[in-house]
Amino acid sequence: MMKEKEVILTVAGLKKLEDELEKHKTIKRREVAARIKQAIEFGDISESSEYEDAKNEQAFIEGRILTLEKMLRNAKIIDTDDINVEAVGVGSTVLLEDLEDGSRLEYTIVGSVESDPRLKRISNESPVGRALLGKKVGESVEISVPAGVIKYKVTDIGRAAL
């Protein structure tokens, strides 16, 4: 049997997934069941686009519920007290200096489920996140990205406010 992939989450990320699961199991399931019932009451369902749409949405919701349950079953919660500030890891906030133009960037390394580049939260599985893992203050890193190779120097590592 294949081992299921561990899902790294913050406490906030865990709560968000639990809330989404609860919403799908209660509200969304009821809403789609009501839509299906209404479509059936209209008569011939063999050509009813409303019935087809509702059945497709039901399938999506049930699939999402299964996905969320699997993610929660395989969740590994990041404890802020366990975050190492000596080397970059999941839960680290990393201050980088771009060695080309001297600009400074700050990223928080999170699990793939919680990554959000707009919020400077990058996945430990992304090219940048993967390259930074294990690096210490003062170390440089070259990262291959679609636009070419970028070079950063790690200038500080801290605990993320998770």
N, C-alpha and C positions, 0 to 999 in steps of 0.2 A: 504494500500500500504506500502511495506517495505521501510524503509529509506535506501538510498544508503550509503555505507561506505565512510567516509571522507578519502581523500587521502592527507597526509601531505607531502608537498614539500618545498624545498628551492627555491629561485629565479632561481638558476642554473638548478635545477631539472625540474622546470616548463618549462624553455626554451628548455631543452633537449627533453621533451615530445612533446612540440609544434613543434620542428624541425622534430622529427620522424614522427609525424602526417602529416606534410606538405610533407615530402619525400614520404610517403606511398600514399597520395592522388594524388600526381602529378607524380613523376618519376616511382614508383613501379607499380601503376595502368597502366600507359602507356606501360611499359615494358611487363607486363603479357598479356595485350590486344594484343600487337604485336605478342607475342608467340602463343596465341590462334588463331589469324588470320592466321599466317603462317602454323600452324598445320592443319587448315581447308583447306587451299589452297593445301596441299599435297594430299587431297582426303579423303578416307574412315577414318572417325574419330572414328568409332566403335572399332577399334583395335589399335588406335594410342596412344602409351605410352607418346609421346610428348604432345599430346592434354590433356591426363589425368593429367600429371604432371603440365601443365600450369593451368588447371582448379583447381587442388588442391592448387596451389600457390595462385591463385586468391581468393579462399575461405579463405586461411590463411591471406592474406593481408586485405581483407574486415573485417575479424574478429578482426584483430589487430587495424584497424581504429576505429571500434566500441568500443573496449577496451580503446584505448587512449582518444577518445572523452568522454567516461564515466569518466575516471580518471580526465581529465581536468575540466569537469563539477562539479566534487566533490572535487576539489583541495582546500586545505587550505594552504596558503603560510606562512612560518615561517618568521617573521620579526625579524632580529637580535636585534633590539632595545627592543623587547618584551621578549627576553630570560632572564629568571630568573637565577642569579648566586648563589642564596641562596640554591636552591634545584635542583636536576637533573631533566631535562625535555627534550623534543624534541628540538634540537638545542644546547644542552649543550655538551661541551667537558669535559670529566670526567677523572681525574687522579686517578688511583686505585693502591693500594698496595696489592699484593697477601699475605695473612696472613700465608700461608704455607711456602713459600720460600723467601719472601721479595721482589720479583721482582715487577717492576712497569709497569703498562699498561695504555695506554691512548685510550679512545674511544670517538667517536662523536655519539650522539644519533640522528638518523634521522628517517623519515617515512620509511615504508617497501619498497616502490618503489625505494628509493635511497640507500638502504643498500648495502654495499660492504665490507665484512670482510677483504679483502686484503688491503683496504684503511683505516681500523679501523673505518669504518662507520657501526654501528650496528642498527638494527631496534628497534624501541620502542616496537614492538610486539614480539621480540625474548625473550627467557628466561632471558638472561643477561640484555637486555634493559628494560624489564618489571620489573625485580627485582630492578634495579637502580633508576627507576622513583620515584621522591619524596625524595630520600635520600639526606642528608646534609653532609657537610664536617665533618669528624670525625666518622660518622656512619659506622657500618660494615654491610655486607650483605652476606647471604649464598644463593648460587644459585645452584639448581639441574640441572646438565647437563648430557648428556649421559655417560660421563666418571666418574660421581660421583657428589660429592658436592664440590664446590669451595667457598672459603671465601675471600672476598675483604674488604678493608677499603677504603672509599672515602677520598682522601687526598686533592683534589682540584676540583673546578667546574669553568668552564669558558664559554664564548660565543664562539661557533664554528665560524670559518671564512667561512660563507656560501655565 
